[in-house]
Amino acid sequence: MATQSATSASSSSNIPPPPPPKESLGRRYKFIWPLLLAVNFSIGAYLFTRTNKEEKTEEEVPSTVVTSTSTPTSVSPATIPKKLDPIPMDQQKELFKWILEEKRKVKTKNPQEKKQIDEEKAILKQFIRAKNIPSF
C-alpha cells in the first residue's frame, strides 16, 4: 500500500493543473466600457449642440426696427440689399439643369401640384434652350 500511495503521489505531480477559464473580451476590459460610453455620449452631445446652433443662426433673420417712418435716412445700412455680381451664363444653365432634375424627382399628391410643377419644368426647359437668359 505504501508503494501505491508513492506512485499515486508521483503521478499527480506529473499532471499539470487545468488552465484557468478564459474570460470574455468584455469582462477582461471591463474598466474601458464606462470610459467608452462617456466619450461616445460627449461626442454625441457636442454634435447635437453644434447642429442646433447652426440651425438657429440660419433661421435667425436680423430684424431692424425703424423708429421714425418720416425720413428714409433712418434705415440702417444692414437692411439695404447689396448688389451681387451677375452669375455667368454657363453657371446659370447648369443651375437650371440641376433645378429641373430636382423638379423631376418631386412626387406630387394632387393634380394641381403636378400641373404647377409641369409649368415650372417647361419654363426651366425654355431657359436651358435659350441662347440668352434674361436678367431679373
Secondary structure as the mmCIF struct_conf table of DSSP 4:
data_model
#
loop_
_struct_conf.conf_type_id
_struct_conf.id
_struct_conf.beg_label_comp_id
_struct_conf.beg_label_asym_id
_struct_conf.beg_label_seq_id
_struct_conf.end_label_comp_id
_struct_conf.end_label_asym_id
_struct_conf.end_label_seq_id
HELX_RH_AL_P HELX_RH_AL_P1 ALA A 2 ASN A 14
BEND BEND1 ILE A 15 ILE A 15
HELX_LH_PP_P HELX_LH_PP_P1 PRO A 16 SER A 24
HELX_RH_AL_P HELX_RH_AL_P2 LEU A 25 ARG A 28
TURN_TY1_P TURN_TY1_P1 TYR A 29 PHE A 31
HELX_RH_AL_P HELX_RH_AL_P3 ILE A 32 GLU A 59
BEND BEND2 THR A 67 THR A 67
BEND BEND3 THR A 69 SER A 70
HELX_RH_3T_P HELX_RH_3T_P1 PRO A 72 SER A 74
BEND BEND4 VAL A 75 VAL A 75
HELX_RH_3T_P HELX_RH_3T_P2 PRO A 77 THR A 79
BEND BEND5 ILE A 80 ILE A 80
HELX_LH_PP_P HELX_LH_PP_P2 PRO A 81 PRO A 88
HELX_RH_AL_P HELX_RH_AL_P4 MET A 89 LYS A 105
HELX_LH_PP_P HELX_LH_PP_P3 VAL A 106 THR A 108
BEND BEND6 LYS A 109 ASN A 110
HELX_RH_AL_P HELX_RH_AL_P5 PRO A 111 ARG A 129
BEND BEND7 LYS A 131 ASN A 132
HELX_LH_PP_P HELX_LH_PP_P4 ILE A 133 SER A 135
#
